[in-house]
Amino acid sequence: MKTSTKEIILPIVLLIVSYLIWNQYLQFFKSTENTTIDINIYDTYFVIEATNILILFISLVFLIVYLVRILISRFRNIIINSVFLLSNLTMIVIVSFVLQLLKTTIKPGWTIYPPLSANLEIDQTNGFEKVFHFLIGIQIFLTITIILAAVKTGINIWKGTRA
């Protein structure tokens, strides 16, 4: 099979497999049409469409598959590098959105009503700070890999035009 045909068929197969996994094994919803996820945090409701989570899932599958392919090919295939750069950029945008969402949920402290005269020690942190820092680490990893892949792709294109 030619390389160009393989590079056209693989993303289509990945899309189909991701959608089938989403519908069959991750039965969050009966269908992805007109459904939402309601997340209740404190007194705030976050409503997320199911298609947005499907896009996150597909981007994650593409990122993992093309990260493995880019490491196996040692950054030599420009088409693989380009698809990896696109999927990595999509994941960076999605993680940035989730970080902005988490930033609104991290509260600096609690207020006790009515104010009590006793000195109470209240834990000022919540679980979202740990998730926030974990996502910052993922964001740093994604940024480093996109820079590395872009530099290697640029070098390969430059060598290809010089030869």
ROSE-4610 file (N, C-alpha, C; in Angstrom, 1 decimal, always signed):
// ROSE-4610
residu = [M/M/M/K/K/K/T/T/T/S/S/S/T/T/T/K/K/K/E/E/E/I/I/I/I/I/I/L/L/L/P/P/P/I/I/I/V/V/V/L/L/L/L/L/L/I/I/I/V/V/V/S/S/S/Y/Y/Y/L/L/L/I/I/I/W/W/W/N/N/N/Q/Q/Q/Y/Y/Y/L/L/L/Q/Q/Q/F/F/F/F/F/F/K/K/K/S/S/S/T/T/T/E/E/E/N/N/N/T/T/T/T/T/T/I/I/I/D/D/D/I/I/I/N/N/N/I/I/I/Y/Y/Y/D/D/D/T/T/T/Y/Y/Y/F/F/F/V/V/V/I/I/I/E/E/E/A/A/A/T/T/T/N/N/N/I/I/I/L/L/L/I/I/I/L/L/L/F/F/F/I/I/I/S/S/S/L/L/L/V/V/V/F/F/F/L/L/L/I/I/I/V/V/V/Y/Y/Y/L/L/L/V/V/V/R/R/R/I/I/I/L/L/L/I/I/I/S/S/S/R/R/R/F/F/F/R/R/R/N/N/N/I/I/I/I/I/I/I/I/I/N/N/N/S/S/S/V/V/V/F/F/F/L/L/L/L/L/L/S/S/S/N/N/N/L/L/L/T/T/T/M/M/M/I/I/I/V/V/V/I/I/I/V/V/V/S/S/S/F/F/F/V/V/V/L/L/L/Q/Q/Q/L/L/L/L/L/L/K/K/K/T/T/T/T/T/T/I/I/I/K/K/K/P/P/P/G/G/G/W/W/W/T/T/T/I/I/I/Y/Y/Y/P/P/P/P/P/P/L/L/L/S/S/S/A/A/A/N/N/N/L/L/L/E/E/E/I/I/I/D/D/D/Q/Q/Q/T/T/T/N/N/N/G/G/G/F/F/F/E/E/E/K/K/K/V/V/V/F/F/F/H/H/H/F/F/F/L/L/L/I/I/I/G/G/G/I/I/I/Q/Q/Q/I/I/I/F/F/F/L/L/L/T/T/T/I/I/I/T/T/T/I/I/I/I/I/I/L/L/L/A/A/A/A/A/A/V/V/V/K/K/K/T/T/T/G/G/G/I/I/I/N/N/N/I/I/I/W/W/W/K/K/K/G/G/G/T/T/T/R/R/R/A/A/A]
num = [1/1/1/2/2/2/3/3/3/4/4/4/5/5/5/6/6/6/7/7/7/8/8/8/9/9/9/10/10/10/11/11/11/12/12/12/13/13/13/14/14/14/15/15/15/16/16/16/17/17/17/18/18/18/19/19/19/20/20/20/21/21/21/22/22/22/23/23/23/24/24/24/25/25/25/26/26/26/27/27/27/28/28/28/29/29/29/30/30/30/31/31/31/32/32/32/33/33/33/34/34/34/35/35/35/36/36/36/37/37/37/38/38/38/39/39/39/40/40/40/41/41/41/42/42/42/43/43/43/44/44/44/45/45/45/46/46/46/47/47/47/48/48/48/49/49/49/50/50/50/51/51/51/52/52/52/53/53/53/54/54/54/55/55/55/56/56/56/57/57/57/58/58/58/59/59/59/60/60/60/61/61/61/62/62/62/63/63/63/64/64/64/65/65/65/66/66/66/67/67/67/68/68/68/69/69/69/70/70/70/71/71/71/72/72/72/73/73/73/74/74/74/75/75/75/76/76/76/77/77/77/78/78/78/79/79/79/80/80/80/81/81/81/82/82/82/83/83/83/84/84/84/85/85/85/86/86/86/87/87/87/88/88/88/89/89/89/90/90/90/91/91/91/92/92/92/93/93/93/94/94/94/95/95/95/96/96/96/97/97/97/98/98/98/99/99/99/100/100/100/101/101/101/102/102/102/103/103/103/104/104/104/105/105/105/106/106/106/107/107/107/108/108/108/109/109/109/110/110/110/111/111/111/112/112/112/113/113/113/114/114/114/115/115/115/116/116/116/117/117/117/118/118/118/119/119/119/120/120/120/121/121/121/122/122/122/123/123/123/124/124/124/125/125/125/126/126/126/127/127/127/128/128/128/129/129/129/130/130/130/131/131/131/132/132/132/133/133/133/134/134/134/135/135/135/136/136/136/137/137/137/138/138/138/139/139/139/140/140/140/141/141/141/142/142/142/143/143/143/144/144/144/145/145/145/146/146/146/147/147/147/148/148/148/149/149/149/150/150/150/151/151/151/152/152/152/153/153/153/154/154/154/155/155/155/156/156/156/157/157/157/158/158/158/159/159/159/160/160/160/161/161/161/162/162/162/163/163/163]
x = [+0.8/+0.0/+0.9/+0.5/+1.3/+1.2/+2.3/+2.3/+1.2/+1.0/-0.1/-1.5/-1.7/-3.0/-3.2/-2.1/-2.1/-2.3/-1.8/-2.0/-3.4/-4.1/-5.4/-6.4/-6.1/-7.0/-6.9/-5.7/-5.6/-6.4/-6.4/-7.3/-8.8/-9.2/-10.6/-10.9/-10.0/-10.2/-10.2/-9.3/-9.3/-10.6/-11.1/-12.4/-13.5/-13.6/-14.6/-14.5/-13.3/-13.0/-13.3/-12.9/-13.2/-14.7/-15.4/-16.9/-17.5/-17.1/-17.7/-17.3/-16.1/-15.8/-16.7/-16.8/-17.6/-19.1/-19.6/-21.0/-21.2/-20.3/-20.5/-20.0/-18.9/-18.2/-18.3/-18.4/-18.5/-19.9/-20.9/-22.3/-22.7/-22.1/-22.5/-23.9/-24.2/-25.5/-26.1/-27.3/-28.0/-27.6/-27.6/-27.1/-26.4/-25.6/-24.8/-25.6/-26.9/-27.6/-28.4/-28.3/-29.1/-29.0/-27.8/-27.6/-26.5/-26.6/-25.6/-25.2/-24.1/-23.6/-23.8/-24.4/-24.6/-23.7/-22.8/-21.8/-22.2/-22.5/-22.8/-21.6/-21.1/-20.0/-20.4/-20.5/-21.0/-22.4/-22.6/-23.9/-23.9/-23.0/-22.8/-23.1/-23.8/-24.0/-23.2/-22.4/-21.7/-22.4/-22.8/-23.5/-22.6/-22.2/-21.3/-22.0/-22.0/-22.6/-21.8/-22.5/-21.8/-20.9/-21.2/-20.3/-18.9/-18.9/-17.6/-16.7/-17.4/-16.6/-16.2/-17.0/-16.6/-15.4/-15.4/-14.2/-13.0/-13.1/-12.0/-11.5/-12.4/-12.0/-11.3/-11.8/-11.2/-9.8/-9.7/-8.4/-7.4/-7.8/-6.9/-6.5/-7.4/-7.0/-6.0/-6.3/-5.3/-4.0/-4.0/-2.7/-1.9/-2.5/-1.8/-1.2/-2.1/-1.7/-0.6/-0.7/+0.3/+1.5/+1.4/+2.7/+3.5/+2.8/+3.6/+4.1/+3.4/+3.8/+5.0/+4.9/+6.0/+7.3/+7.2/+8.4/+9.0/+8.1/+8.6/+9.3/+8.7/+9.3/+10.5/+10.7/+11.8/+11.6/+10.4/+10.1/+10.5/+10.6/+11.0/+9.9/+8.7/+7.5/+6.8/+6.7/+6.2/+4.7/+4.0/+2.5/+2.2/+2.9/+2.6/+2.9/+4.0/+4.3/+3.2/+2.7/+1.6/+0.3/-0.1/-1.3/-1.0/+0.2/+0.5/+0.4/+1.0/+0.9/-0.5/-1.3/-2.7/-3.5/-3.3/-3.9/-3.4/-2.1/-1.5/-2.0/-2.2/-2.7/-4.2/-4.9/-6.3/-6.4/-5.5/-5.5/-5.0/-4.1/-3.7/-4.8/-5.6/-6.8/-7.8/-8.1/-9.0/-8.6/-7.3/-6.8/-6.8/-6.5/-6.6/-8.0/-9.0/-10.4/-10.8/-10.3/-10.6/-9.9/-8.7/-7.9/-8.7/-9.2/-10.0/-11.3/-11.9/-13.0/-12.7/-11.6/-11.1/-10.7/-10.2/-9.7/-10.9/-12.1/-13.3/-13.8/-13.4/-14.0/-13.1/-11.8/-10.9/-11.2/-11.6/-11.9/-10.8/-10.5/-9.4/-9.7/-10.9/-11.2/-12.7/-13.1/-14.5/-14.9/-16.2/-16.8/-17.8/-17.7/-18.6/-19.7/-20.9/-22.0/-22.8/-23.2/-22.8/-21.3/-20.6/-19.2/-19.1/-18.3/-18.2/-17.0/-17.1/-16.1/-14.9/-15.1/-14.0/-13.1/-11.8/-10.9/-10.9/-11.5/-11.6/-10.5/-9.9/-8.9/-9.7/-9.7/-10.5/-9.4/-9.5/-8.6/-9.0/-8.1/-8.3/-8.2/-7.9/-7.7/-8.9/-9.1/-10.1/-9.4/-10.1/-9.6/-9.3/-9.9/-9.6/-8.2/-7.6/-6.2/-5.3/-5.5/-4.6/-4.9/-6.1/-6.5/-5.9/-6.0/-5.5/-4.0/-3.2/-1.8/-1.4/-2.2/-2.0/-2.2/-3.2/-3.5/-2.4/-1.9/-0.8/+0.4/+0.7/+1.8/+1.5/+0.3/-0.1/+0.1/-0.3/-0.2/+1.3/+2.2/+3.6/+4.2/+3.8/+4.2/+3.7/+2.5/+2.0/+2.7/+3.0/+3.7/+5.2/+5.8/+7.2/+7.2/+6.2/+6.2/+5.8/+4.9/+4.6/+5.7/+6.5/+7.7/+8.7/+9.0/+9.9/+9.5/+8.2/+7.8/+7.8/+7.5/+7.5/+8.9/+9.9/+11.3/+11.8/+11.5/+11.9/+11.3/+10.0/+9.3/+9.9/+10.2/+10.8/+12.2/+12.9/+14.3/+14.1/+13.1/+12.9/+12.5/+11.6/+11.1/+12.3/+13.1/+14.2/+15.3/+15.5/+16.4/+15.9/+14.6/+13.9/+14.0/+13.8/+13.9/+15.3/+16.3/+17.7/+18.2/+17.8/+18.4/+18.0]
y = [-1.2/+0.0/+1.2/+2.2/+3.4/+4.2/+5.0/+5.8/+6.8/+7.5/+8.5/+7.9/+6.7/+6.1/+5.6/+5.2/+4.8/+6.0/+7.1/+8.3/+8.9/+8.6/+9.0/+8.1/+6.8/+5.8/+5.8/+6.0/+5.9/+6.9/+8.2/+9.1/+8.8/+8.3/+7.9/+6.7/+5.7/+4.6/+5.0/+5.9/+6.4/+7.1/+7.9/+8.6/+7.6/+6.6/+5.5/+4.7/+4.3/+3.5/+4.4/+5.6/+6.5/+6.7/+6.9/+7.0/+5.8/+4.6/+3.3/+3.1/+3.4/+3.2/+4.1/+5.4/+6.3/+5.8/+5.3/+4.9/+3.5/+2.6/+1.3/+1.1/+1.5/+1.2/+2.3/+3.5/+4.6/+5.1/+4.4/+4.7/+5.8/+7.0/+8.1/+8.6/+8.4/+9.0/+7.9/+8.0/+7.2/+7.5/+8.8/+9.3/+10.6/+11.0/+12.3/+13.5/+13.3/+14.4/+15.1/+16.4/+17.2/+16.7/+16.2/+15.7/+16.6/+16.7/+17.6/+16.9/+17.3/+16.9/+18.1/+17.9/+18.9/+18.6/+19.6/+19.4/+20.5/+20.0/+20.9/+21.1/+22.3/+22.6/+23.8/+23.5/+24.5/+25.0/+26.2/+26.7/+27.0/+26.5/+26.8/+25.5/+25.6/+24.5/+24.8/+23.8/+23.9/+22.9/+23.3/+22.5/+22.3/+21.1/+20.8/+19.8/+20.2/+19.3/+18.0/+17.0/+15.7/+15.7/+16.5/+16.5/+17.2/+18.1/+18.6/+17.6/+16.7/+15.6/+14.6/+14.4/+13.5/+14.1/+15.4/+16.0/+15.8/+16.0/+15.8/+14.3/+13.4/+12.0/+11.7/+12.2/+12.0/+12.6/+13.8/+14.5/+13.7/+13.2/+12.4/+11.1/+10.4/+9.2/+9.6/+10.7/+11.1/+11.5/+12.2/+12.6/+11.3/+10.4/+9.2/+8.4/+8.1/+7.3/+8.0/+9.3/+10.0/+10.3/+10.4/+10.5/+9.2/+8.1/+6.8/+6.7/+7.1/+7.0/+8.0/+9.2/+10.2/+9.7/+9.0/+8.5/+7.3/+6.5/+5.3/+5.8/+6.8/+7.3/+8.3/+8.6/+9.6/+10.9/+11.4/+12.7/+12.8/+11.7/+11.8/+12.0/+11.6/+11.7/+13.0/+13.9/+15.2/+15.1/+14.2/+14.1/+13.7/+12.7/+12.3/+13.4/+14.2/+15.3/+16.4/+16.6/+17.6/+17.2/+16.0/+15.5/+15.6/+15.2/+15.3/+16.7/+17.7/+19.1/+19.6/+19.2/+19.6/+19.0/+17.7/+17.1/+17.7/+17.9/+18.5/+19.9/+20.7/+22.1/+22.0/+21.0/+20.9/+20.5/+19.7/+19.3/+20.5/+21.3/+22.5/+23.4/+23.6/+24.5/+23.9/+22.6/+22.0/+22.1/+21.8/+21.9/+23.3/+24.3/+25.7/+26.0/+25.6/+25.8/+25.2/+24.0/+23.3/+24.0/+24.5/+25.3/+26.6/+27.2/+28.5/+28.1/+27.0/+26.5/+26.2/+25.5/+25.2/+26.4/+27.4/+28.6/+29.3/+29.2/+29.9/+29.1/+27.8/+27.0/+27.0/+27.4/+27.4/+28.6/+28.4/+29.5/+29.7/+31.0/+31.2/+30.8/+30.8/+30.4/+30.3/+30.1/+29.9/+31.0/+31.3/+32.3/+31.5/+31.7/+31.0/+32.0/+31.7/+32.5/+31.7/+32.3/+33.5/+33.4/+34.6/+34.5/+34.0/+33.0/+32.4/+33.1/+33.1/+33.7/+32.8/+31.5/+30.6/+30.6/+30.3/+30.3/+28.9/+28.8/+27.5/+27.4/+26.2/+26.0/+25.3/+26.0/+25.5/+25.3/+24.1/+23.8/+24.8/+25.6/+26.6/+26.0/+24.8/+24.2/+23.3/+23.1/+22.1/+21.2/+20.2/+19.2/+19.7/+20.9/+21.4/+21.9/+22.3/+22.8/+21.7/+20.5/+19.4/+19.1/+19.1/+18.9/+20.0/+21.2/+22.4/+22.3/+21.9/+21.7/+20.5/+19.5/+18.3/+18.8/+19.5/+20.0/+21.0/+21.8/+22.7/+21.8/+20.7/+19.8/+19.2/+18.8/+18.3/+19.4/+20.6/+21.7/+22.0/+21.9/+22.1/+21.0/+19.7/+18.6/+18.8/+19.1/+19.3/+20.5/+21.5/+22.6/+22.2/+21.5/+21.1/+20.1/+19.2/+18.3/+19.0/+20.0/+20.7/+21.5/+22.1/+22.9/+21.9/+20.8/+19.8/+19.3/+18.9/+18.4/+19.5/+20.7/+21.8/+22.1/+22.0/+22.3/+21.1/+19.9/+18.7/+18.7/+19.1/+19.2/+20.3/+21.4/+22.5/+22.1/+21.4/+21.0/+20.0/+19.0/+18.1/+18.7/+19.7/+20.5/+21.2/+21.9/+22.6/+21.8/+20.6/+19.6/+19.1/+18.9/+18.4/+19.4/+20.7/+21.7/+22.0/+21.7/+22.0/+20.8/+19.6/+18.5/+18.4]
z = [+0.0/+0.0/+0.0/-0.8/-0.9/+0.4/+0.6/+1.9/+1.9/+0.8/+0.7/+1.0/+0.4/+0.7/+2.1/+2.7/+4.1/+5.0/+4.7/+5.5/+5.3/+4.2/+4.1/+4.8/+4.7/+5.3/+6.9/+7.4/+8.9/+9.7/+9.3/+10.1/+10.0/+8.8/+8.6/+9.5/+9.6/+10.4/+11.9/+12.3/+13.7/+14.0/+13.1/+13.4/+13.6/+12.8/+12.9/+14.2/+14.5/+15.7/+16.9/+16.9/+18.1/+18.3/+17.2/+17.3/+17.8/+17.3/+17.8/+19.2/+19.7/+21.1/+21.9/+21.4/+22.2/+22.3/+21.3/+21.4/+22.0/+21.9/+22.4/+23.8/+24.1/+25.4/+26.4/+26.0/+26.9/+26.8/+27.3/+27.2/+28.2/+28.0/+28.8/+28.3/+27.1/+26.5/+25.6/+25.4/+24.5/+23.0/+22.8/+21.5/+21.7/+20.7/+20.9/+20.4/+20.0/+19.5/+20.6/+20.8/+21.7/+23.1/+23.5/+24.9/+25.5/+26.8/+27.5/+28.8/+29.4/+30.7/+31.6/+32.7/+33.7/+34.9/+35.1/+36.2/+37.3/+38.5/+39.5/+40.5/+40.5/+41.4/+42.3/+43.6/+44.5/+44.1/+43.8/+43.3/+41.8/+41.1/+39.7/+38.9/+37.8/+36.9/+35.6/+35.2/+33.9/+33.0/+31.9/+30.9/+29.7/+29.4/+28.3/+27.4/+26.1/+25.1/+24.9/+24.6/+24.4/+23.2/+22.2/+21.1/+21.4/+22.4/+22.8/+23.5/+24.3/+24.9/+23.8/+22.8/+21.7/+21.0/+20.8/+20.1/+21.0/+22.3/+23.2/+23.1/+23.1/+23.0/+21.7/+20.5/+19.2/+19.2/+19.7/+19.8/+20.6/+21.7/+22.5/+21.8/+21.1/+20.4/+19.3/+18.5/+17.5/+18.1/+19.2/+19.8/+20.2/+20.9/+21.3/+20.1/+19.1/+18.0/+17.2/+16.9/+16.2/+17.0/+18.3/+19.1/+19.0/+19.0/+18.8/+17.4/+16.4/+15.1/+14.8/+15.4/+15.2/+15.9/+17.0/+17.7/+16.9/+16.4/+15.6/+14.3/+13.6/+12.4/+12.6/+13.9/+14.3/+13.6/+13.5/+12.9/+11.5/+10.7/+9.3/+8.4/+8.7/+7.8/+8.1/+7.1/+7.2/+7.4/+6.8/+6.9/+8.3/+8.9/+10.3/+11.2/+11.0/+11.8/+11.8/+10.6/+10.4/+11.2/+11.0/+11.7/+13.2/+13.7/+15.1/+15.6/+14.8/+15.2/+15.3/+14.4/+14.4/+15.6/+15.9/+17.1/+18.4/+18.4/+19.6/+19.9/+18.8/+18.9/+19.4/+18.9/+19.4/+20.9/+21.3/+22.7/+23.6/+23.1/+23.9/+24.1/+23.0/+23.1/+24.1/+24.0/+24.9/+26.4/+26.6/+28.0/+28.5/+27.6/+28.1/+28.5/+27.7/+28.1/+29.4/+29.7/+31.0/+32.1/+31.8/+32.9/+33.2/+32.2/+32.5/+33.3/+33.0/+33.7/+35.2/+35.4/+36.8/+37.5/+36.9/+37.6/+38.2/+37.6/+38.2/+39.4/+39.5/+40.6/+41.8/+41.7/+42.8/+43.6/+44.9/+45.7/+46.7/+47.1/+48.0/+49.4/+49.8/+51.2/+51.4/+52.7/+53.0/+53.9/+53.9/+54.8/+55.6/+57.0/+57.9/+58.3/+58.1/+58.5/+59.5/+60.6/+61.2/+61.7/+61.7/+62.2/+63.6/+63.8/+65.1/+65.9/+67.2/+68.0/+68.2/+68.0/+68.2/+66.9/+67.2/+66.1/+65.5/+64.3/+63.7/+62.6/+62.5/+61.4/+60.2/+59.1/+58.0/+56.9/+56.2/+55.1/+54.0/+53.5/+52.5/+51.1/+50.9/+49.6/+49.3/+48.0/+47.6/+46.6/+46.1/+45.2/+43.8/+43.5/+42.1/+41.9/+43.0/+42.9/+42.4/+42.9/+42.4/+40.9/+40.5/+39.1/+38.3/+38.8/+38.1/+37.8/+38.8/+38.7/+37.8/+37.9/+36.9/+35.5/+35.2/+33.9/+33.4/+34.3/+34.0/+33.5/+34.2/+33.8/+32.4/+32.1/+30.8/+29.8/+30.1/+29.2/+28.8/+29.8/+29.6/+28.7/+29.0/+28.2/+26.7/+26.5/+25.2/+24.4/+25.2/+24.5/+24.1/+25.0/+24.7/+23.5/+23.4/+22.3/+21.0/+21.0/+19.8/+19.3/+20.2/+19.8/+19.2/+19.8/+19.3/+17.9/+17.8/+16.5/+15.4/+15.8/+14.8/+14.3/+15.2/+14.8/+14.0/+14.4/+13.5/+12.2/+12.1/+10.8/+9.9/+10.5/+9.8/+9.2/+10.1/+9.6/+8.4/+8.5/+7.5/+6.2/+6.3/+5.1/+4.5/+5.3/+4.8/+4.2/+4.7/+4.1/+2.8/+2.7/+1.5/+0.4/+0.7/-0.4/-0.8/+0.1/-0.3/-1.1/-0.9/-1.6/-3.1]
